[in-house]
Amino acid sequence: MIVATDRISAFDVVMPNAIPSKGRVLTAMTIFWFEQLGDVVPNHLITANVEEYPAALAGDREQLIGRSMLVKRADVFPIECVARGYLAGSGWKEYTSTGSVCGVKLPAGLRESDRLPEPIFTPATKAETGHDLNISEREVAQLIGADMTEILKRITLELYSRAASYAYDRGIIIADTKFEFGLYAGRVILVDEALTPDSSRFWPRESYEPGRSQPSFDKQYLRDYLERLDWNKQPPGPELPPDVVAETSGKYIEALKLLTGKSVTGSAIDTAEDEATRNQDSGFMAKGVES
């Protein structure tokens, strides 16, 4: 059972405030992508319908509605499979020092937030504590084997390209994202969350301008607020003012609406979609992989 709470972390510190609706947004968005991209790779979802959960969970039904998934237990690979279509974050920092990202040589003269000539695979370690560390494909191959590295790379880039093409048409640039995979019954499956504001860098397309950092739908807004404080980035995290909580929650909800047509109503996700959303969704699978 995976349950997404409304808690939020930044700089590896959990904030004392919850972000209303965050857990439900992440769960609804993950399920949406699982449905849309299921032909690329199977995933671990069994059901998100609480009525189908084991009887032992009946007493927790109200807490689980909309923010939980019953899933298959997989043997998870010890890496984060990251796809980057734009130069930002740790990739931008590494590029300014070496001209490469995770061993992938990039053209000279790129600016912060520039779109890359083509998406690249930039894996990272799955750190139990502290930050994940970028590693090369060669290092991944030493962990899981060369053949499996190629399989995960291919799947990662196809998932990213398909999702990025769809999101762009809906007003969101997916600058980068990370996936986790595991083995279940001998097959590679997608696990954990997928293509959410917590696992991706979402930028509004209309305000995109390379050469600077971008406004975002993810928790970068919260990080930017925290950077302005006199805080040493060590626990405990500072109490967040109501306006920062509300703005952060609003960004998650807006991203869900733009991508899926769904909205948050009280404690639930409204699954009724307008005609335009249904029409766009119906054409999604036919778009194929964008080079």
TIMAR-974516 format. One record per residue: x, y, z of N, C-alpha, C in turn. Coordinates in steps of 0.1 Angstrom, whole numbers, padded with zeros to 4 digits, always signed. Layout:
BEGIN
XYZXYZXYZ
...
***
This chain:
BEGIN
+0008-0012+0000+0000+0000+0000+0009+0012+0000
+0007+0021-0010+0014+0034-0010+0004+0045-0007
+0007+0053+0003-0002+0064+0007+0006+0077+0005
+0000+0087-0002+0007+0100-0005+0000+0110+0005
+0009+0115+0014+0004+0125+0024+0005+0139+0019
+0000+0148+0026+0001+0162+0022+0014+0169+0027
+0023+0161+0034+0036+0167+0038+0045+0170+0027
+0054+0179+0029+0063+0184+0018+0077+0186+0024
+0087+0183+0016+0100+0185+0021+0107+0194+0011
+0118+0200+0016+0126+0209+0007+0140+0208+0013
+0150+0207+0005+0164+0206+0010+0165+0194+0020
+0158+0183+0017+0158+0171+0025+0153+0174+0039
+0145+0184+0041+0139+0187+0054+0124+0187+0053
+0117+0179+0061+0102+0179+0060+0097+0192+0067
+0088+0199+0061+0083+0212+0066+0072+0208+0077
+0070+0217+0086+0060+0214+0097+0045+0215+0091
+0043+0223+0081+0030+0225+0075+0027+0215+0065
+0014+0210+0064+0010+0202+0053+0006+0212+0041
+0006+0206+0029+0001+0214+0017-0012+0207+0013
-0023+0214+0015-0036+0209+0013-0038+0203-0001
-0043+0191-0002-0046+0184-0015-0034+0178-0022
-0022+0180-0017-0010+0176-0024-0010+0161-0026
-0013+0153-0016-0013+0138-0017-0023+0133-0028
-0035+0139-0028-0045+0135-0037-0041+0139-0052
-0035+0151-0053-0030+0155-0066-0020+0145-0072
-0010+0142-0063+0001+0133-0068-0005+0119-0072
-0014+0114-0064-0020+0101-0067-0028+0101-0080
-0036+0112-0081-0045+0113-0093-0036+0114-0106
-0025+0122-0105-0017+0124-0116-0009+0112-0120
-0004+0104-0110+0003+0092-0112-0006+0082-0119
-0018+0080-0114-0028+0071-0120-0031+0075-0135
-0032+0088-0137-0035+0093-0151-0024+0088-0160
-0011+0091-0156+0000+0087-0165+0001+0072-0166
-0001+0064-0156-0001+0050-0157-0011+0045-0168
-0023+0051-0168-0033+0047-0178-0028+0051-0192
-0022+0063-0194-0019+0068-0207-0006+0062-0212
+0003+0057-0204+0015+0052-0209+0017+0037-0206
+0006+0030-0203+0007+0016-0200+0012+0007-0212
+0011+0013-0224+0016+0005-0235+0031+0005-0237
+0037+0015-0230+0052+0016-0230+0058+0006-0221
+0053+0005-0208+0058-0004-0198+0046-0006-0188
+0045-0019-0183+0035-0021-0173+0039-0014-0160
+0029-0013-0151+0032-0006-0138+0027-0014-0126
+0030-0009-0114+0027-0017-0102+0013-0016-0097
+0004-0008-0103-0009-0005-0098-0018-0017-0099
-0024-0021-0087-0035-0031-0087-0048-0024-0087
-0050-0015-0078-0063-0007-0077-0061+0005-0068
-0068+0016-0071-0069+0027-0063-0083+0029-0057
-0091+0019-0060-0105+0020-0055-0106+0013-0041
-0108+0022-0031-0108+0017-0017-0118+0006-0015
-0129+0005-0023-0139-0006-0021-0133-0019-0025
-0122-0019-0032-0115-0032-0036-0103-0035-0027
-0101-0027-0017-0089-0030-0008-0093-0041+0002
-0082-0048+0007-0085-0058+0017-0093-0054+0029
-0101-0063+0035-0110-0060+0045-0103-0054+0057
-0091-0057+0059-0083-0052+0071-0082-0037+0070
-0084-0031+0059-0082-0016+0057-0095-0009+0058
-0106-0016+0060-0119-0009+0060-0120+0002+0070
-0114+0001+0081-0114+0012+0091-0107+0024+0088
-0098+0023+0078-0090+0035+0073-0095+0041+0060
-0107+0037+0056-0112+0040+0043-0112+0055+0040
-0117+0063+0050-0118+0078+0048-0104+0084+0046
-0094+0079+0053-0081+0085+0051-0074+0081+0038
-0078+0069+0033-0072+0064+0021-0078+0069+0008
-0090+0073+0008-0097+0077-0004-0089+0088-0012
-0086+0085-0024-0080+0095-0033-0065+0097-0031
-0059+0091-0021-0045+0093-0019-0037+0080-0017
-0043+0069-0021-0036+0056-0019-0037+0047-0031
-0028+0038-0032-0028+0028-0043-0023+0014-0037
-0031+0004-0040-0027-0010-0037-0018-0014-0049
-0006-0018-0046+0004-0021-0057+0011-0034-0055
+0017-0039-0066+0025-0051-0066+0039-0047-0060
+0044-0056-0052+0057-0054-0045+0068-0059-0055
+0076-0050-0059+0086-0053-0069+0100-0053-0063
+0110-0059-0069+0124-0058-0066+0129-0045-0073
+0130-0034-0066+0133-0021-0072+0148-0020-0075
+0151-0015-0087+0165-0012-0091+0170+0000-0082
+0183-0001-0078+0188+0009-0069+0193+0022-0076
+0185+0026-0086+0189+0039-0093+0176+0047-0096
+0178+0060-0098+0167+0069-0103+0170+0070-0118
+0160+0067-0126+0162+0069-0140+0157+0082-0145
+0166+0092-0147+0162+0106-0150+0163+0108-0165
+0153+0115-0170+0153+0120-0184+0153+0135-0183
+0162+0141-0191+0162+0156-0192+0160+0160-0206
+0151+0170-0208+0149+0176-0221+0154+0190-0221
+0156+0196-0210+0161+0210-0208+0172+0210-0198
+0180+0220-0198+0192+0221-0190+0188+0230-0177
+0187+0223-0166+0183+0229-0154+0187+0222-0142
+0186+0228-0130+0189+0221-0118+0204+0216-0117
+0206+0204-0112+0219+0199-0110+0226+0196-0124
+0217+0194-0134+0223+0192-0148+0230+0205-0153
+0223+0217-0150+0229+0229-0154+0242+0232-0146
+0242+0229-0133+0254+0231-0125+0266+0223-0130
+0263+0210-0134+0273+0201-0139+0278+0206-0152
+0269+0210-0161+0273+0215-0174+0282+0227-0173
+0279+0236-0164+0288+0248-0163+0302+0245-0159
+0303+0234-0152+0317+0229-0148+0324+0220-0157
+0317+0212-0164+0323+0201-0172+0319+0201-0187
+0308+0208-0190+0303+0207-0204+0295+0194-0207
+0293+0186-0196+0286+0173-0197+0276+0172-0186
+0267+0163-0188+0258+0159-0177+0258+0144-0176
+0262+0138-0165+0263+0124-0162+0271+0117-0173
+0282+0123-0178+0290+0117-0188+0285+0119-0202
+0273+0126-0204+0268+0129-0217+0273+0143-0222
+0282+0143-0232+0288+0156-0237+0277+0164-0244
+0276+0177-0240+0266+0185-0246+0272+0196-0254
+0265+0202-0264+0271+0213-0272+0276+0225-0263
+0286+0232-0267+0290+0244-0260+0280+0255-0262
+0281+0264-0252+0273+0277-0253+0258+0276-0249
+0254+0265-0243+0240+0263-0239+0238+0273-0227
+0225+0278-0226+0222+0286-0215+0213+0279-0205
+0212+0284-0193+0203+0278-0183+0189+0277-0189
+0183+0265-0188+0169+0263-0192+0168+0260-0207
+0179+0260-0214+0178+0257-0229+0173+0243-0231
+0165+0242-0242+0161+0229-0246+0173+0222-0252
+0174+0209-0249+0185+0201-0254+0182+0196-0268
+0193+0194-0276+0191+0189-0290+0181+0176-0290
+0183+0168-0280+0174+0156-0278+0174+0152-0263
+0164+0146-0258+0164+0142-0244+0175+0133-0241
+0181+0134-0229+0192+0125-0225+0188+0118-0212
+0195+0107-0210+0193+0098-0199+0204+0101-0189
+0201+0106-0177+0211+0110-0167+0207+0103-0154
+0211+0091-0151+0207+0084-0139+0213+0089-0127
+0208+0085-0115+0213+0090-0102+0212+0078-0093
+0219+0079-0082+0218+0069-0071+0205+0071-0064
+0201+0061-0057+0190+0062-0047+0195+0063-0033
+0198+0075-0029+0204+0076-0016+0194+0074-0004
+0198+0066+0006+0189+0064+0017+0188+0077+0026
+0199+0084+0026+0199+0097+0033+0207+0107+0025
+0203+0120+0026+0210+0131+0018+0205+0131+0004
+0213+0137-0005+0209+0139-0019+0213+0127-0027
+0205+0125-0038+0209+0115-0048+0221+0121-0056
+0229+0112-0061+0241+0117-0068+0240+0112-0082
+0243+0122-0092+0243+0118-0106+0254+0108-0109
+0251+0098-0117+0262+0088-0121+0261+0086-0136
+0271+0080-0141+0271+0077-0156+0264+0064-0159
+0262+0062-0172+0256+0049-0176+0266+0038-0173
+0279+0040-0174+0288+0030-0171+0287+0026-0157
+0285+0035-0148+0283+0032-0134+0270+0024-0131
+0260+0028-0138+0247+0021-0137+0249+0006-0142
+0256+0004-0153+0259-0009-0158+0266-0018-0148
+0275-0012-0140+0282-0019-0130+0273-0024-0119
+0262-0016-0117+0252-0020-0106+0242-0030-0111
+0237-0029-0123+0225-0037-0128+0228-0044-0141
+0240-0043-0147+0243-0049-0159+0241-0040-0171
+0248-0043-0182+0248-0034-0194+0234-0036-0201
+0229-0048-0202+0217-0051-0209+0205-0044-0202
+0204-0045-0189+0193-0039-0182+0194-0024-0182
+0206-0019-0182+0208-0004-0183+0202+0001-0196
+0205-0006-0207+0199-0002-0220+0184-0003-0220
+0179-0013-0214+0164-0015-0214+0158-0003-0206
+0163+0000-0194+0158+0011-0186+0160+0025-0193
+0171+0026-0200+0173+0039-0207+0163+0041-0218
+0160+0030-0226+0151+0031-0237+0137+0034-0231
+0133+0027-0221+0119+0030-0215+0118+0044-0210
+0128+0048-0202+0128+0061-0196+0127+0072-0207
+0134+0072-0217+0134+0082-0228+0121+0082-0235
+0115+0070-0237+0102+0069-0244+0091+0074-0236
+0091+0071-0223+0081+0076-0214+0082+0092-0213
+0094+0097-0212+0096+0111-0211+0091+0118-0224
+0095+0113-0236+0092+0119-0248+0077+0119-0251
+0070+0108-0248+0056+0108-0249+0049+0118-0240
+0053+0118-0227+0046+0127-0218+0049+0141-0220
+0062+0144-0224+0065+0158-0227+0058+0164-0239
+0056+0156-0249+0048+0160-0261+0034+0163-0257
+0028+0155-0249+0014+0157-0245+0013+0169-0236
+0022+0170-0226+0021+0181-0216+0023+0195-0223
+0032+0195-0233+0035+0208-0240+0022+0213-0247
+0014+0204-0252+0002+0208-0259-0008+0213-0248
-0007+0210-0236-0015+0214-0225-0010+0226-0217
+0001+0232-0222+0007+0244-0216+0017+0241-0205
+0022+0229-0204+0033+0226-0194+0045+0220-0201
+0057+0226-0198+0069+0220-0203+0074+0211-0192
+0077+0198-0195+0083+0189-0185+0098+0190-0188
+0105+0198-0180+0119+0200-0182+0127+0187-0180
+0124+0180-0169+0130+0167-0166+0121+0160-0157
+0124+0147-0155+0116+0138-0146+0124+0126-0143
+0120+0120-0132+0127+0107-0128+0117+0096-0126
+0121+0084-0130+0113+0072-0128+0120+0062-0120
+0112+0053-0114+0118+0042-0107+0112+0029-0113
+0120+0019-0115+0116+0006-0120+0120-0005-0111
+0113-0016-0113+0116-0028-0106+0112-0040-0114
+0116-0052-0109+0112-0065-0115+0101-0071-0107
+0091-0076-0115+0080-0083-0109+0076-0094-0118
+0077-0106-0113+0075-0118-0121+0084-0119-0134
+0096-0114-0132+0106-0114-0143+0105-0103-0153
+0095-0094-0151+0093-0083-0160+0097-0069-0154
+0101-0060-0162+0104-0047-0158+0090-0039-0156
+0088-0033-0145+0076-0025-0143+0079-0012-0137
+0071-0002-0140+0072+0012-0135+0066+0012-0121
+0073+0017-0111+0068+0018-0097+0069+0032-0092
+0063+0034-0080+0063+0046-0073+0054+0056-0080
+0056+0069-0078+0049+0079-0085+0055+0082-0099
+0048+0088-0108+0053+0091-0121+0048+0104-0127
+0057+0112-0132+0054+0124-0139+0045+0134-0131
+0049+0135-0118+0042+0145-0109+0051+0157-0107
+0045+0167-0100+0053+0179-0097+0064+0176-0087
+0063+0165-0079+0073+0161-0070+0085+0153-0076
+0082+0147-0088+0093+0139-0094+0097+0145-0107
+0092+0157-0110+0095+0163-0123+0097+0178-0121
+0102+0185-0132+0103+0199-0132+0093+0204-0142
+0082+0210-0137+0071+0215-0146+0072+0230-0147
+0073+0234-0160+0073+0249-0162+0061+0253-0171
+0055+0265-0168+0044+0270-0177+0050+0274-0190
+0044+0268-0201+0050+0271-0214+0049+0285-0218
+0039+0292-0214+0037+0306-0219+0047+0316-0214
+0054+0313-0202+0064+0322-0197+0078+0317-0199
+0080+0306-0207+0093+0300-0208+0102+0310-0216
+0114+0312-0210+0124+0320-0215+0138+0315-0211
+0145+0309-0221+0158+0304-0217+0168+0315-0213
+0178+0311-0206+0188+0320-0201+0186+0324-0186
+0176+0318-0180+0173+0321-0166+0166+0309-0160
+0164+0309-0147+0156+0299-0140+0141+0302-0144
+0132+0292-0143+0119+0293-0148+0109+0293-0136
+0098+0300-0137+0087+0297-0127+0082+0283-0129
+0076+0277-0119+0073+0263-0120+0060+0259-0113
+0055+0247-0116+0043+0242-0109+0047+0233-0098
+0060+0230-0097+0065+0221-0086+0068+0229-0074
+0076+0222-0065+0079+0229-0052+0090+0238-0053
+0095+0242-0065+0105+0252-0066+0101+0265-0060
+0088+0268-0061+0083+0281-0054+0086+0280-0039
+0084+0269-0033+0087+0268-0019+0102+0269-0016
+0110+0262-0025+0124+0264-0023+0129+0278-0024
+0123+0285-0034+0127+0299-0036+0124+0308-0023
+0112+0305-0017+0108+0312-0005+0118+0309+0006
+0122+0296+0008+0131+0292+0018+0145+0298+0017
+0149+0300+0004+0162+0305+0001+0163+0320+0006
+0152+0327+0007+0152+0341+0012+0152+0342+0027
+0150+0331+0034+0150+0331+0048+0164+0329+0054
+0166+0334+0067+0178+0331+0074+0176+0317+0081
+0178+0307+0073+0176+0293+0077+0188+0285+0072
+0193+0276+0080+0205+0269+0076+0202+0256+0069
+0190+0253+0065+0186+0241+0058+0188+0229+0066
+0187+0230+0079+0188+0219+0088+0175+0217+0096
+0171+0205+0100+0158+0204+0108+0159+0211+0121
+0148+0217+0126+0135+0216+0120+0133+0226+0109
+0123+0223+0100+0120+0233+0090+0112+0245+0095
+0113+0256+0089+0105+0268+0094+0090+0266+0092
+0082+0272+0100+0068+0272+0098+0065+0281+0086
+0056+0276+0077+0053+0282+0065+0041+0292+0067
+0042+0304+0062+0031+0313+0063+0019+0308+0054
+0007+0312+0058-0005+0308+0051-0005+0311+0036
+0001+0322+0032+0001+0325+0017+0010+0316+0010
+0022+0312+0016+0031+0303+0009+0025+0289+0008
+0017+0285+0018+0010+0272+0018+0000+0272+0007
-0008+0283+0006-0019+0284-0003-0013+0284-0018
-0003+0292-0020+0003+0293-0033+0009+0280-0038
+0016+0273-0029+0022+0260-0032+0011+0250-0036
+0000+0249-0028-0011+0240-0030-0018+0244-0044
-0019+0257-0046-0025+0261-0059-0017+0257-0071
-0004+0256-0070+0004+0252-0081+0002+0237-0084
+0001+0229-0074-0001+0215-0076-0015+0213-0083
-0025+0220-0078-0038+0218-0083-0039+0223-0097
-0033+0234-0100-0033+0239-0114-0026+0230-0124
-0015+0223-0120-0009+0214-0129-0018+0202-0131
-0025+0197-0121-0034+0186-0123-0045+0190-0133
-0050+0202-0132-0061+0206-0141-0056+0207-0155
-0045+0213-0157-0040+0215-0171-0037+0202-0177
-0031+0192-0170-0027+0180-0176-0039+0170-0178
-0048+0169-0168-0058+0159-0168-0072+0164-0170
-0074+0177-0168-0088+0182-0168-0095+0180-0155
-0089+0173-0145-0095+0171-0132-0092+0182-0123
-0101+0183-0113-0099+0194-0103-0102+0188-0089
-0097+0195-0079-0099+0191-0065-0112+0198-0060
-0121+0189-0055-0133+0194-0049-0134+0189-0035
-0132+0198-0025-0132+0195-0011-0120+0185-0009
-0124+0173-0004-0114+0163-0001-0112+0153-0012
-0118+0155-0024-0118+0145-0034-0113+0152-0047
-0110+0143-0057-0106+0147-0070-0118+0146-0079
-0123+0156-0086-0134+0156-0095-0129+0150-0108
-0135+0138-0111-0130+0131-0123-0138+0134-0135
-0148+0143-0134-0155+0147-0146-0147+0156-0155
-0145+0153-0167-0137+0160-0176-0145+0167-0187
-0141+0179-0192-0149+0185-0202-0146+0178-0216
-0154+0182-0225-0153+0176-0238-0139+0178-0245
-0134+0190-0243-0121+0192-0249-0110+0183-0244
-0111+0181-0230-0101+0172-0224-0102+0158-0229
-0114+0153-0230-0116+0140-0235-0111+0138-0249
-0114+0148-0258-0109+0148-0271-0094+0148-0272
-0087+0156-0264-0073+0156-0264-0067+0143-0259
-0073+0137-0248-0068+0125-0243-0070+0114-0253
-0081+0114-0261-0083+0103-0270-0072+0102-0281
-0066+0113-0284-0056+0114-0294-0042+0112-0289
-0041+0111-0275-0027+0110-0269-0019+0098-0274
-0026+0086-0274-0018+0074-0276-0013+0074-0290
-0019+0081-0299-0015+0080-0313-0003+0089-0317
+0001+0097-0307+0012+0107-0310+0025+0100-0312
+0028+0089-0305+0040+0082-0307+0052+0090-0300
+0064+0085-0303+0076+0091-0296+0081+0102-0304
+0084+0113-0297+0089+0125-0303+0104+0124-0303
+0111+0126-0314+0125+0125-0314+0132+0137-0307
***
